[in-house]
Amino acid sequence: MGAILSGVKSNITCSYSKVVNEKETKNSKLSQKLQLKNTFFPFNGWESLPKERQVCADNGKKWMMEHMKGSYGLMETDDGRKIETMYIPHENATNKVAILHHNNGMTLGMMEFYAEYFNTLGFNVLLCTMGGYPGSEGDTSETTCYFDVKAMYDAAQTVQRDQPDGQNNDKILFVGVSMGGALAAIGGSEFPGTHVLANVPFASVEDVASSYLRWVPKIMVNGLVDSVFPTGIKAGAYITDGFNILEKVKRIEGGYFAVQAGKDTMIPADSGKKLANSYAISHQKKPEDHYAVMEGKTHNDNFLKLGNREFDKPVRLRVERFLASVGLIDIREEDKFEIAKLGAKV
């Protein structure tokens, strides 16, 4: 009898352990899914973000409206959502338009430095807040990203239509920061002739997931990625590919340039180089002409020049050499000598 009870107890214990292990596995998978999604998209909007970040976004929005004559409003996307947008005209008539896409954990109100920089370079500037973030309706997904990008491209064409030189995709520049770099790549790959500049972009979701989940076998990481970012979903005229940016850059007919941070710990630090290689090889160009490294900098750094404030001059010069090479800007007089040393035609 004791032996039988002992066996029953042993089986009960084993069964309980199995249930616990299965539950832990499920929780672990759920946790990994949430972690992966939250790396790219907002988790429950502003509720998961510090209050001071909300204040920064509001202040940035007000500053652009007051000091840069920004016009704020809501724009309807083709899938029926309303997203917050801002238009900052250049002081002179021009059909050059820079479309700015923000990072995860940001809104258009936190892109004021980029807006000022590109407006100073001679661009009309368009900004939007991705769906799912405060001010913009809907969830955030790869599908909504396509619709957001399309809405901004349509807005850029509207801006150009009112300019003396008219509509010309060759004068449209998609600019993206981190996650925004993926939206910029969507724009460049879907609208022929437009150009792309990406600061600290990721090359693929798998790359980022593998860096976060280093202890998880690659086959499981890929399965996780497929479940969070499914491919083959129709988004208007577009089909999702799981943010396969390495493939998207091959389809960009205009120019492409990536800036990476040498000490990036948020994404693989060689992401910009990978993207430049993918673009350059498919376009028979030199990869070194399509990326630059902010040495010693991290994921949240930038290369901008704002008045006398210079964040990373060597990288800025390479960025502006690229912009000049595709006919978007004229090199500043004080930079011509140094850029000439890089081998640029000025």
LUMFILO-953258 format. One record per atom (N, C-alpha, C, O): residue in three letters; x, y, z. Coordinates in steps of 0.001 Angstrom, whole numbers, plus 500000, padded with zeros to 6 digits. Layout:
AlaXYZ
...
This chain:
Met500836498805500000
Met500000500000500000
Met500870501244500000
Met500637502176499230
Gly501880501254500872
Gly502774502397500949
Gly503504502602499637
Gly503716503732499198
Ala503890501480499009
Ala504598501570497742
Ala503702502166496669
Ala504145502976495855
Ile502398501744496675
Ile501455502249495685
Ile501246503756495868
Ile501284504528494910
Leu501015504165497178
Leu500813505589497462
Leu502043506402497070
Leu501950507522496568
Ser503188505795497318
Ser504433506486496981
Ser504502506745495484
Ser504935507805495032
Gly504058505737494727
Gly504069505883493271
Gly503085506935492811
Gly503385507716491908
Val501881506963493438
Val500861507952493083
Val501384509351493365
Val501262510257492540
Lys501982509511494574
Lys502519510818494946
Lys503573511272493950
Lys503638512441493571
Ser504412510298493530
Ser505472510626492591
Ser504876511100491271
Ser505357512066490679
Asn503816510413490805
Asn503170510789489542
Asn502506512155489639
Asn502552512955488704
Ile501871512414490821
Ile501223513708491030
Ile502272514819490992
Ile502074515860490366
Thr503396514574491679
Thr504469515562491705
Thr504990515835490303
Thr505200516986489921
Cys505202514749489523
Cys505693514901488156
Cys504697515667487300
Cys505080516526486505
Ser503391515347487467
Ser502352516024486696
Ser502311517515487044
Ser502181518367486165
Tyr502426517814488356
Tyr502389519205488803
Tyr503596519966488242
Tyr503478521105487789
Ser504763519301488284
Ser505980519932487768
Ser505841520225486278
Ser506314521248485781
Lys505172519291485568
Lys504991519471484138
Lys504104520690483855
Lys504383521492482964
Val503013520801484653
Val502102521939484493
Val502823523249484774
Val502693524214484020
Val503598523278485881
Val504346524479486244
Val505334524847485152
Val505440526013484770
Asn506073523835484639
Asn507060524102483601
Asn506411524621482325
Asn506940525521481672
Glu505232524033481963
Glu504526524485480777
Glu504056525924480950
Glu504124526730480022
Lys503571526237482170
Lys503095527587482457
Lys504250528582482390
Lys504110529671481835
Glu505402528194482965
Glu506568529069482944
Glu507042529297481510
Glu507444530400481140
Thr506986528212480698
Thr507393528323479298
Thr506493529287478552
Thr506958530132477786
Lys505152529144478795
Lys504196530040478147
Lys504419531481478584
Lys504411532395477759
Asn504618531681479884
Asn504869533025480402
Asn506148533611479823
Asn506230534798479508
Ser507162532723479689
Ser508436533153479147
Ser508269533591477695
Ser508813534614477280
Lys507502532795476917
Lys507269533143475515
Lys506483534438475404
Lys506771535277474551
Leu505486534599476272
Leu504694535825476275
Leu505572537014476618
Leu505481538075476000
Ser506435536813477628
Ser507345537879478033
Ser508287538257476895
Ser508551539437476665
Gln508792537248476186
Gln509687537508475063
Gln508970538257473950
Gln509542539149473323
Lys507697537887473703
Lys506909538576472677
Lys506722540039473030
Lys506903540922472191
Leu506351540290474298
Leu506129541659474748
Leu507422542466474674
Leu507426543624474257
Gln508520541831475086
Gln509814542512475056
Gln510183542882473628
Gln510644543993473364
Leu509975541936472700
Leu510315542178471305
Leu509444543291470725
Leu509946544207470075
Lys508132543203470967
Lys507235544215470413
Lys507532545583471014
Lys507508546593470310
Asn507812545617472314
Asn508042546888472990
Asn509362547528472564
Asn509562548726472763
Thr510258546739471982
Thr511509547276471466
Thr511251548194470273
Thr511985549156470044
Phe510205547884469524
Phe509906548636468309
Phe508705549568468453
Phe508676550656467877
Phe507709549124469233
Phe506449549846469315
Phe506118550217470755
Phe506668549632471688
Pro505212551194470944
Pro504856551600472306
Pro504068550520473023
Pro503243549841472412
Phe504312550359474299
Phe503552549414475111
Phe502538550218475920
Phe502880550860476913
Asn501297550169475477
Asn500228550876476185
Asn500431552396476179
Asn500188553079477174
Gly500888552905475014
Gly500998554351474858
Gly501908555008475881
Gly502934554450476270
Trp501513556218476317
Trp502328556982477250
Trp502393556342478631
Trp503267556680479429
Glu501467555410478924
Glu501417554846480271
Glu502707554142480651
Glu503018554003481834
Ser503459553697479651
Ser504716553004479959
Ser505922553935479834
Ser507065553489479939
Leu505669555233479608
Leu506757556179479418
Leu506785557204480546
Leu505740557526481112
Pro507966557721480880
Pro508072558712481952
Pro507283559979481626
Pro507173560376480466
Lys506740560603482664
Lys505950561812482472
Lys506772562929481862
Lys506254563724481078
Glu508069563000482217
Glu508905564066481681
Glu509031563978480161
Glu509268564984479492
Arg508871562766479622
Arg508932562617478170
Arg507699563233477508
Arg507783563794476415
Gln506560563121478179
Gln505351563772477673
Gln505558565283477628
Gln505178565949476665
Val506171565808478689
Val506413567248478778
Val507352567689477649
Val507128568728477027
Cys508402566901477386
Cys509343567216476304
Cys508625567267474960
Cys508856568165474151
Ala507749566287474735
Ala507014566224473469
Ala506114567439473306
Ala506069568038472232
Asp505403567803474352
Asp504515568968474296
Asp505298570257474077
Asp504895571112473289
Asn506422570391474780
Asn507245571588474637
Asn507850571697473231
Asn507920572779472649
Gly508283570548472703
Gly508853570542471354
Gly507836570950470305
Gly508144571697469377
Lys506624570451470465
Lys505548570797469535
Lys505262572301469572
Lys505147572948468531
Lys505151572840470778
Lys504888574271470930
Lys506030575101470354
Lys505795576116469699
Trp507271574668470599
Trp508436575412470109
Trp508428575474468581
Trp508685576530468003
Met508135574347467923
Met508125574337466460
Met507022575230465911
Met507206575873464878
Met505879575279466587
Met504791576124466120
Met505107577597466324
Met504773578431465483
Glu505746577915467435
Glu506017579321467756
Glu507243579872467040
Glu507232581012466576
His508307579066466948
His509577579571466423
His509856579167464977
His510706579769464322
Met509147578153464472
Met509396577699463104
Met508147577800462231
Met508116577295461109
Lys507114578462462766
Lys505858578651462028
Lys505240577321461603
Lys504680577197460514
Gly505357576324462492
Gly504793575012462200
Gly503272575008462273
Gly502679575597463177
Ser502653574337461311
Ser501193574178461294
Ser500855572769461766
Ser501273571782461162
Tyr500097572690462850
Tyr499766571403463460
Tyr498350570995463075
Tyr497458571839462984
Gly498146569699462850
Gly496803569230462534
Gly496734567721462485
Gly497716567038462776
Leu495576567197462116
Leu495356565764461985
Leu495170565418460508
Leu494517566148459761
Met495747564310460111
Met495649563853458726
Met495038562458458708
Met495383561613459535
Glu494140562220457777
Glu493510560898457696
Glu494309559992456778
Glu494673560383455669
Thr494579558778457244
Thr495302557787456448
Thr494313556988455604
Thr493102557076455806
Asp494833556212454665
Asp493961555443453772
Asp493183554347454496
Asp492192553841453969
Asp493624553975455704
Asp492880552974456470
Asp491922553632457473
Asp491401552965458367
Gly491694554942457322
Gly490656555614458093
Gly491053556133459459
Gly490188556571460216
Arg492348556098459805
Arg492788556630461094
Arg493207558088460942
Arg493482558552459836
Lys493252558794462047
Lys493762560159462046
Lys495091560184462807
Lys495181559713463940
Ile496114560739462164
Ile497431560837462798
Ile497817562316462907
Ile497469563130462052
Glu498548562641463985
Glu498944564039464155
Glu500140564348463265
Glu501059563542463124
Thr500106565522462675
Thr501142565925461729
Thr501524567383461961
Thr500808568130462628
Met502648567767461407
Met503056569167461430
Met503784569479460134
Met504559568670459623
Tyr503519570665459617
Tyr504187571142458408
Tyr504937572424458731
Tyr504364573380459253
Ile506235572430458411
Ile507076573614458629
Ile507616574055457271
Ile508478573384456704
Pro507124575164456748
Pro507587575616455427
Pro508962576270455506
Pro509334576844456529
His509703576174454419
His510958576926454345
His510628578366454004
His509600578643453385
Glu511493579279454405
Glu511224580702454184
Glu511220581074452715
Glu510615582073452325
Asn511898580270451890
Asn511904580504450442
Asn511109579414449735
Asn511015578288450224
Ala510542579751448593
Ala509786578759447825
Ala510718577645447359
Ala511748577921446742
Thr510376576405447641
Thr511182575251447231
Thr510310574000447198
Thr509356573875447967
Asn510643573087446309
Asn509901571821446272
Asn510652570705447011
Asn510284569535446913
Lys511694571072447742
Lys512413570082448558
Lys511639569832449853
Lys511297570769450574
Val511371568566450135
Val510597568202451324
Val511316567097452094
Val511670566063451527
Ala511526567325453391
Ala512078566286454277
Ala510934565762455136
Ala510267566527455833
Ile510715564456455081
Ile509668563798455874
Ile510339563106457047
Ile511145562199456844
Leu510025563513458270
Leu510718563012459455
Leu509883561970460197
Leu508713562200460504
His510500560819460479
His509846559739461225
His510612559476462525
His511824559262462513
His509889559497463636
His510503559422464961
His510817557992465403
His510452557016464748
Asn511498557910466523
Asn511919556659467154
Asn510804556128468054
Asn509832556834468323
Asn510943554890468518
Asn510045554363469548
Asn510209555204470815
Asn511313555653471125
Gly509120555414471541
Gly509189556209472755
Gly509229557698472490
Gly509563558480473380
Met508888558101471263
Met508904559515470897
Met507611559864470163
Met506813558985469840
Thr507414561161469904
Thr506361561625469007
Thr506991562707468135
Thr508180563000468263
Leu506202563289467263
Leu506756564339466410
Leu507297565511467231
Leu508208566213466792
Gly506730565720468428
Gly507165566817469280
Gly508583566685469791
Gly509153567650470300
Met509164565491469661
Met510527565278470133
Met511526565218468982
Met512660564766469142
Met511074565690467810
Met511940565722466627
Met512293567153466250
Met512647567427465103
Glu512198568071467219
Glu512392569478466886
Glu513813569770466413
Glu513997570630465552
Phe514830569078466951
Phe516203569299466505
Phe516357568935465028
Phe516976569667464256
Tyr515780567786464651
Tyr515852567349463257
Tyr515096568315462348
Tyr515549568629461247
Ala513934568783462821
Ala513140569728462034
Ala513927571006461777
Ala513949571522460659
Glu514575571510462826
Glu515361572738462679
Glu516533572525461723
Glu516809573375460877
Tyr517215571402461856
Tyr518386571116461024
Tyr518011571067459548
Tyr518659571716458727
Phe516974570307459199
Phe516620570155457788
Phe515961571404457220
Phe516103571692456032
Asn515251572141458047
Asn514700573411457591
Asn515827574391457281
Asn515751575140456306
Thr516878574388458111
Thr518045575241457881
Thr518775574858456597
Thr519362575711455931
Leu518736573561456252
Leu519388573093455027
Leu518586573430453774
Leu519054573202452658
Gly517369573975453952
Gly516601574400452783
Gly515378573568452461
Gly514819573687451370
Phe514949572718453398
Phe513792571851453155
Phe512513572406453788
Phe512553573015454857
Asn511385572190453119
Asn510113572183453818
Asn510121570912454645
Asn510659569899454199
Val509542570933455834
Val509613569774456723
Val508214569285457078
Val507342570068457453
Leu508020567983456954
Leu506788567323457370
Leu507112566327458469
Leu508078565571458356
Leu506316566316459531
Leu506487565356460612
Leu505149564695460907
Leu504093565285460681
Cys505198563478461410
Cys503973562833461887
Cys504298561990463113
Cys505449561620463344
Thr503268561696463888
Thr503389560759464991
Thr502783559433464542
Thr501642559392464081
Met503542558358464676
Met503062557045464245
Met501771556660464950
Met501534557036466098
Gly500946555906464245
Gly499720555387464838
Gly500026554623466114
Gly501027553912466196
Gly499154554772467113
Gly499354554073468375
Gly500053554912469427
Gly500058554560470607
Tyr500640556019469005
Tyr501269556946469938
Tyr500301558078470259
Tyr499353558305469507
Pro500520558792471360
Pro499623559881471742
Pro499448560897470613
Pro500423561399470054
Gly498199561184470292
Gly497898562124469223
Gly497511561449467925
Gly496917562082467052
Ser497841560167467781
Ser497521559433466555
Ser496704558187466879
Ser496997557468467834
Glu495688557947466079
Glu494760556852466345
Glu495319555502465916
Glu496256555413465123
Gly494705554446466474
Gly494997553077466071
Gly496111552432466860
Gly496691553036467762
Asp496403551182466501
Asp497532550470467083
Asp498775550772466255
Asp498693551352465173
Thr499918550371466778
Thr501153550484466006
Thr501525549096465503
Thr501671548162466291
Ser501674548967464206
Ser502032547684463597
Ser502737547976462282
Ser502783549121461834
Glu503275546953461679
Glu503895547171460376
Glu502851547654459375
Glu503144548486458516
Thr501638547134459488
Thr500568547535458578
Thr500272549025458680
Thr500200549718457666
Thr500101549521459911
Thr499791550951460059
Thr500972551818459640
Thr500787552951459195
Cys502185551289459783
Cys503356552062459347
Cys503293552354457848
Cys503628553455457412
Tyr502860551360457057
Tyr502737551579455611
Tyr501742552699455321
Tyr502004553569454492
Phe500610552673456002
Phe499599553704455786
Phe500091555082456233
Phe499804556088455584
Asp500828555123457339
Asp501372556399457826
Asp502351556990456813
Asp502307558186456522
Val503233556144456278
Val504221556600455299
Val503522557101454030
Val503893558134453472
Lys502517556364453591
Lys501778556775452387
Lys501113558136452599
Lys501125558977451700
Ala500537558356453773
Ala499888559642454066
Ala500890560786453998
Ala500577561861453487
Met502097560553454516
Met503118561596454510
Met503654561855453103
Met503950562996452748
Tyr503777560810452315
Tyr504205560988450918
Tyr503165561807450155
Tyr503519562711449398
Asp501887561493450352
Asp500822562262449699
Asp500886563733450123
Asp500684564632449307
Ala501171563966451413
Ala501274565342451914
Ala502453566057451262
Ala502357567237450924
Ala503566565342451085
Ala504743565942450444
Ala504425566347449007
Ala504861567401448543
Gln503672565518448313
Gln503292565861446941
Gln502388567087446909
Gln502469567909445996
Thr501527567199447913
Thr500665568376448010
Thr501496569635448223
Thr501234570670447610
Val502508569544449101
Val503404570676449331
Val504102571058448031
Val504184572240447695
Gln504604570068447300
Gln505327570338446061
Gln504437570963444992
Gln504876571799444203
Arg503186570541444986
Arg502262571030443965
Arg502092572548444033
Arg501819573196443023
Asp502253573100445216
Asp502090574549445405
Asp503377575323445189
Asp503398576542445356
Gln504466574628444816
Gln505757575283444630
Gln506042575507443145
Gln505547574756442305
Pro506826576522442813
Pro507111576829441399
Pro507684575641440613
Pro507356575464439440
Asp508535574828441251
Asp509169573711440533
Asp508293572468440465
Asp508646571503439787
Gly507152572475441160
Gly506192571381441050
Gly506628570071441694
Gly507586570021442466
Gln505897569015441353
Gln506112567697441971
Gln507318566999441361
Gln507501566983440144
Asn508146566416442246
Asn509338565706441802
Asn509815564817442945
Asn510287565316443966
Asn509692563496442775
Asn510117562572443834
Asn511590562725444185
Asn511999562419445305
Asp512388563198443231
Asp513820563348443450
Asp514136564433444476
Asp515277564554444922
Lys513131565221444851
Lys513316566279445849
Lys512667565923447183
Lys512508566788448045
Ile512293564661447358
Ile511700564203448611
Ile512704563328449358
Ile513249562375448801
Leu512939563661450619
Leu513871562908451461
Leu513127562344452665
Leu512551563093453454
Phe513141561024452803
Phe512603560379453997
Phe513726560277455029
Phe514796559741454742
Val513473560793456226
Val514461560762457307
Val513865559969458466
Val512726560214458862
Gly514622559027459008
Gly514114558235460125
Gly515157558022461195
Gly516345557887460905
Val514700557992462446
Val515584557737463583
Val515208556387464178
Val514067556187464596
Ser516173555450464218
Ser515961554119464784
Ser514760553446464133
Ser514806553119462947
Met513669553232464901
Met512469552643464319
Met511983553455463126
Met511483552898462148
Gly512134554772463211
Gly511747555632462100
Gly512531555344460836
Gly512064555629459734
Gly513739554771460989
Gly514526554394459820
Gly513841553331458985
Gly514026553269457770
Ala513039552482459649
Ala512277551462458925
Ala511181552123458094
Ala510947551736456949
Leu510504553129458675
Leu509471553842457923
Leu510084554603456753
Leu509507554666455667
Ala511262555179456989
Ala511943555893455906
Ala512290554935454766
Ala512164555288453594
Ala512724553724455113
Ala513052552728454095
Ala511804552275453341
Ala511859552012452140
Ile510680552186454050
Ile509418551869453375
Ile509135552941452323
Ile508790552630451183
Gly509285554210452722
Gly509036555301451792
Gly509939555241450576
Gly509474555349449442
Gly511232555067450814
Gly512181555034449709
Gly511968553865448772
Gly512182553989447566
Ser511546552717449316
Ser511373551517448488
Ser510041551513447737
Ser509916550850446707
Glu509052552244448240
Glu507725552225447622
Glu507471553390446667
Glu506620553293445783
Phe508202554484446839
Phe507955555669446017
Phe509219555999445233
Phe510129556645445753
Pro509273555552443983
Pro510490555622443167
Pro511092557023443077
Pro510388558014442880
Gly512412557072443227
Gly513137558313443067
Gly513363559088444349
Gly514202559989444386
Thr512618558751445414
Thr512816559438446690
Thr514085558925447361
Thr514575557840447045
His514605559715448283
His515867559395448955
His515623559083450434
His514579559423450989
Val516613558424451063
Val516469558001452455
Val517741558310453241
Val518854558032452795
Leu517542558893454420
Leu518627559102455384
Leu518163558527456716
Leu517153558964457267
Ala518898557547457232
Ala518490556871458462
Ala519559557017459535
Ala520728556707459306
Asn519148557495460713
Asn520068557594461845
Asn519818556426462794
Asn518679556196463201
Val520854555698463147
Val520826554487463987
Val519681553543463607
Val518874553185464464
Pro519598553133462325
Pro518537552208461911
Pro518896550765462242
Pro520071550436462405
Phe517893549909462340
Phe518156548468462475
Phe518070547841461087
Phe517348548328460217
Ala518820546749460890
Ala518857546088459587
Ala517708545106459415
Ala517143544985458327
Ser517366544413460481
Ser516245543475460444
Ser515772543229461871
Ser516529543409462824
Val514531542822462009
Val513990542509463334
Val514745541342463947
Val514989541312465154
Glu515117540373463102
Glu515856539203463601
Glu517174539620464248
Glu517567539073465278
Asp517849540585463641
Asp519108541085464193
Asp518917541634465598
Asp519678541322466514
Val517885542458465750
Val517625543086467047
Val517206542040468065
Val517679542043469201
Ala516307541136467649
Ala515822540098468559
Ala516966539207469032
Ala517028538836470204
Ser517862538867468122
Ser518991538011468483
Ser519914538688469485
Ser520503538020470335
Ser520047540024469390
Ser520907540738470326
Ser520266540820471709
Ser520972540842472716
Tyr518923540864471767
Tyr518213540914473044
Tyr518093539529473676
Tyr518153539382474896
Leu517925538525472829
Leu517665537164473313
Leu518849536267472951
Leu518688535257472265
Arg520025536645473415
Arg521237535934473030
Arg521254534479473483
Arg521937533646472887
Trp520494534174474548
Trp520506532816475080
Trp519496531907474376
Trp519455530705474638
Val518681532476473483
Val517640531707472800
Val518161531237471445
Val518729532035470699
Pro517978529943471107
Pro518437529438469811
Pro517842530240468653
Pro516699530690468731
Lys518613530418467586
Lys518208531270466464
Lys516893530827465854
Lys516074531661465468
Ile516678529512465763
Ile515434529021465157
Ile514215529460465968
Ile513150529723465410
Met514383529536467293
Met513295529985468154
Met513108531499468047
Met511983531998468092
Val514217532222467906
Val514132533673467730
Val513363533999466456
Val512497534874466449
Asn513689533286465373
Asn513006533521464099
Asn511516533224464198
Asn510692533927463613
Gly511177532167464949
Gly509768531831465156
Gly509058532921465946
Gly507910533263465663
Leu509754533460466938
Leu509203534549467745
Leu508968535785466879
Leu507925536433466972
Val509934536098466051
Val509817537256465164
Val508629537091464224
Val507862538030464010
Asp508481535893463665
Asp507379535639462740
Asp506017535803463410
Asp505052536234462778
Ser505948535455464701
Ser504670535566465409
Ser504333537010465774
Ser503159537376465840
Val505359537834466012
Val505136539236466388
Val505011540124465154
Val504222541068465144
Phe505795539821464104
Phe505777540615462881
Phe505480539694461692
Phe506385539364460926
Pro504225539282461535
Pro503873538351460455
Pro504058538970459077
Pro503863540171458889
Thr504431538148458132
Thr504615538605456757
Thr503368538284455936
Thr502533537474456338
Gly503262538935454780
Gly502167538631453860
Gly500839539277454207
Gly499812538904453641
Ile500833540246455133
Ile499593540934455491
Ile499397542117454552
Ile500303542932454373
Lys498227542208453959
Lys497955543283453001
Lys497740544602453733
Lys496991544670454708
Ala498396545632453257
Ala498252546974453821
Ala498019547925452653
Ala498955548559452166
Gly496777548022452208
Gly496472548807451027
Gly497119548163449815
Gly496839547006449502
Ala497983548904449131
Ala498665548363447953
Ala499942547620448323
Ala500654547149447437
Tyr500249547502449630
Tyr501517546948450085
Tyr501317545651450863
Tyr500231545360451364
Ile502399544887450945
Ile502374543614451667
Ile503489543626452706
Ile504629543963452385
Thr503174543264453945
Thr504195543273454997
Thr505261542210454741
Thr504983541150454182
Asp506480542517455162
Asp507585541563455025
Asp508334541395456341
Asp509478540941456359
Gly507673541770457457
Gly508324541646458754
Gly509455542640458947
Gly510443542342459618
Phe509313543817458362
Phe510356544855458436
Phe511712544322457976
Phe512720544462458668
Asn511714543713456802
Asn512974543223456234
Asn513670544389455525
Asn513596544521454303
Ile514339545221456304
Ile514913546455455770
Ile516086546165454836
Ile516335546922453898
Leu516801545080455089
Leu517914544715454207
Leu517439544506452775
Leu518166544816451831
Glu516231543983452604
Glu515668543801451274
Glu515064545094450736
Glu515152545382449542
Lys514457545862451622
Lys513825547113451172
Lys514840548070450551
Lys514555548698449532
Val516023548184451161
Val516995549159450642
Val517457548806449228
Val517906549679448485
Lys517348547545448861
Lys517723547138447500
Lys516778547731446471
Lys517148547905445310
Arg515553548044446895
Arg514531548545445972
Arg514476550075445936
Arg513673550651445201
Ile515314550721446714
Ile515323552188446721
Ile516012552684445447
Ile517186552394445217
Glu515283553427444630
Glu515857553935443382
Glu516690555192443611
Glu517652555434442882
Gly516335555992444610
Gly517100557189444938
Gly518306556829445786
Gly518759555685445779
Gly518822557803446511
Gly519987557573447348
Gly519625557030448715
Gly518504557204449194
Tyr520593556367449341
Tyr520401555846450707
Tyr521670556085451502
Tyr522779555857451019
Phe521484556555452750
Phe522631556761453640
Phe522219556415455065
Phe521145556806455524
Ala523084555678455762
Ala522814555267457141
Ala523915555779458067
Ala525094555770457715
Val523512556222459246
Val524448556634460290
Val524301555659461454
Val523192555433461936
Gln525397555088461901
Gln525335554165463026
Gln526173554696464189
Gln527103555482464003
Ala525820554249465382
Ala526548554660466592
Ala527553553577466963
Ala527203552402467070
Gly528803553982467157
Gly529874553021467425
Gly529691552226468695
Gly530157551091468790
Lys529007552816469691
Lys528790552117470964
Lys527310551882471218
Lys526836551983472349
Asp526592551570470152
Asp525156551293470269
Asp524938549975470995
Asp525515548954470622
Thr524106549996472032
Thr523757548761472748
Thr522278548421472580
Thr521825547380473056
Met521525549285471910
Met520099549044471681
Met519877548127470484
Met518982547282470488
Ile520705548309469465
Ile520659547476468269
Ile522092547097467922
Ile523022547730468423
Pro522306546079467074
Pro523677545749466674
Pro524374546964466077
Pro523821547636465205
Ala525580547245466543
Ala526290548471466171
Ala526726548495464711
Ala527119549545464202
Asp526662547350464030
Asp527056547323462615
Asp525854547380461677
Asp525992547107460485
Ser524680547730462197
Ser523455547723461385
Ser523563548659460187
Ser523187548289459074
Gly524078549879460408
Gly524206550835459313
Gly525090550315458195
Gly524791550497457015
Lys526178549670458576
Lys527097549116457580
Lys526420548004456779
Lys526590547916455563
Lys525655547159457463
Lys524934546076456769
Lys523971546642455735
Lys523894546155454607
Leu523238547678456134
Leu522259548281455231
Leu522957548957454053
Leu522506548853452912
Ala524057549648454337
Ala524812550293453262
Ala525354549261452280
Ala525336549481451069
Asn525835548140452798
Asn526325547061451934
Asn525214546527451037
Asn525403546337449835
Ser524056546291451640
Ser522926545754450889
Ser522518546716449780
Ser522264546300448650
Tyr522456548013450111
Tyr522087549020449111
Tyr523164549129448033
Tyr522862549101446840
Ala524415549253448458
Ala525512549514447515
Ala525723548360446541
Ala525903548580445344
Ile525702547143447049
Ile525922545977446181
Ile524832545887445116
Ile525116545598443954
Ser523587546136445514
Ser522476546038444560
Ser522463547198443573
Ser521832547110442519
His523159548289443908
His523202549459443024
His524579549668442397
His524813550671441723
Gln525487548718442621
Gln526846548777442086
Gln527555550076442508
Gln528130550796441692
Lys527487550330443796
Lys528127551503444369
Lys529097551075445472
Lys529141549902445843
Lys529866552022445988
Lys530798551727447069
Lys530076551844448415
Lys529510552895448715
Pro530086550786449227
Pro529390550832450526
Pro529858551973451418
Pro529043552571452120
Glu531155552292451408
Glu531692553323452302
Glu531130554717452000
Glu531247555622452826
Asp530527554892450832
Asp529909556176450501
Asp528481556280451026
Asp527820557300450831
His528005555232451689
His526588555212452074
His526357554948453560
His525245554619453974
Tyr527409555093454354
Tyr527213555039455807
Tyr528367555743456510
Tyr529452555919455956
Ala528095556136457739
Ala529117556772458574
Ala528913556303460007
Ala527807555924460394
Val529982556330460790
Val529932555863462175
Val530193557024463137
Val531197557727463025
Met529273557209464077
Met529509558177465158
Met530357557471466206
Met529836556780467082
Glu531651557651466107
Glu532573556933466992
Glu532344557337468454
Glu532231558517468786
Gly532282556323469304
Gly532132556566470740
Gly530738557009471160
Gly530505557293472335
Lys529796557072470195
Lys528444557537470500
Lys527499556354470702
Lys527792555226470307
Thr526350556646471331
Thr525362555612471626
Thr524093555843470812
Thr524022556752469986
His523098555001471064
His521887554954470235
His521133556282470191
His520506556595469179
Asn521181557057471254
Asn520387558289471311
Asn521157559539470887
Asn520683560657471089
Asp522338559356470303
Asp523119560494469830
Asp522757560844468386
Asp522090560071467698
Asn523203562015467938
Asn522930562426466567
Asn524121563185465996
Asn525115563424466682
Phe523997563559464719
Phe525097564198463981
Phe524763565650463623
Phe525486566249462826
Leu523719566226464168
Leu523187567493463691
Leu524081568691464001
Leu524936568643464885
Lys523860569754463254
Lys524480571056463523
Lys523354572056463717
Lys522561572286462804
Leu523278572644464889
Leu522225573605465211
Leu522881574906465642
Leu523360575029466769
Gly522898575867464742
Gly523608577104465034
Gly525086576817465221
Gly525740576292464319
Asn525610577156466378
Asn527016576872466682
Asn527221575533467383
Asn528351575158467694
Arg526126574813467631
Arg526221573508468304
Arg526518572423467283
Arg525734572193466362
Glu527645571765467449
Glu528076570722466519
Glu528156569413467285
Glu528981569271468187
Phe527289568436466927
Phe527229567182467676
Phe528256566155467197
Phe528847565447468012
Asp528470566070465892
Asp529459565138465344
Asp529821565617463943
Asp529238565173462954
Lys530784566524463871
Lys531107567166462595
Lys531558566192461514
Lys531073566291460387
Pro532473565244461801
Pro532896564326460738
Pro531727563586460096
Pro531690563408458879
Val530781563161460914
Val529627562436460371
Val528703563397459626
Val528192563069458555
Arg528490564583460196
Arg527621565553459505
Arg528168565869458120
Arg527403565969457161
Leu529475566027458006
Leu530068566332456705
Leu529791565214455707
Leu529512565475454537
Arg529869563983456165
Arg529604562851455266
Arg528123562806454887
Arg527782562494453745
Val527254563114455832
Val525818563162455534
Val525533564244454496
Val524797564011453537
Glu526112565415454687
Glu525845566523453771
Glu526510566298452411
Glu526012566765451386
Arg527629565585452409
Arg528212565194451120
Arg527238564310450359
Arg527060564471449152
Phe526607563373451066
Phe525606562500450430
Phe524423563325449906
Phe524005563148448762
Leu523887564220450734
Leu522742565032450327
Leu523075565883449105
Leu522234566074448226
Ala524307566394449053
Ala524725567172447889
Ala524855566286446654
Ala524541566715445544
Ser525316565053446844
Ser525535564145445711
Ser524233563751445022
Ser524236563401443842
Val523117563806445753
Val521819563478445134
Val521036564741444796
Val519851564673444470
Gly521695565886444872
Gly521099567128444417
Gly520101567768445356
Gly519236568529444922
Leu520212567464446655
Leu519245568008447607
Leu519722569273448313
Leu518900570081448745
Ile521031569459448437
Ile521535570664449108
Ile522779571177448397
Ile523401570470447605
Asp523120572411448695
Asp524416572966448327
Asp525286572949449580
Asp524815573244450678
Ile526551572605449406
Ile527467572543450540
Ile527680573942451113
Ile527852574910450372
Arg527664574034452453
Arg527950575314453091
Arg529369575763452712
Arg530288574950452612
Glu529517577042452509
Glu530800577591452081
Glu531930577198453042
Glu533030576847452614
Glu531638577264454352
Glu532688576978455343
Glu533062575499455408
Glu534063575136456027
Asp532244574632454757
Asp532518573191454801
Asp533127572662453507
Asp533531571500453446
Lys533196573482452490
Lys533603572983451164
Lys534990572357451167
Lys535200571318450540
Phe535939572973451862
Phe537303572454451851
Phe537359571066452481
Phe537945570142451917
Glu536740570928453665
Glu536786569641454369
Glu536022568555453626
Glu536444567398453615
Ile534906568915453009
Ile534154567926452253
Ile534885567545450977
Ile534824566396450541
Ala535568568497450385
Ala536372568200449195
Ala537429567149449507
Ala537742566311448661
Lys537978567188450708
Lys538987566195451119
Lys538393564798451206
Lys539112563802451117
Leu537049564727451384
Leu536383563421451431
Leu536166562861450029
Leu535773561706449864
Gly536427563694449022
Gly536274563216447647
Gly534937563582447044
Gly534538563002446034
Ala534233564534447642
Ala532916564908447121
Ala533035565929446023
Ala533980566717445993
Lys532065565920445108
Lys531964566952444093
Lys531126568082444673
Lys529950567884444979
Val531705569243444824
Val530990570373445398
Val530948571542444389
Val530385572595444687
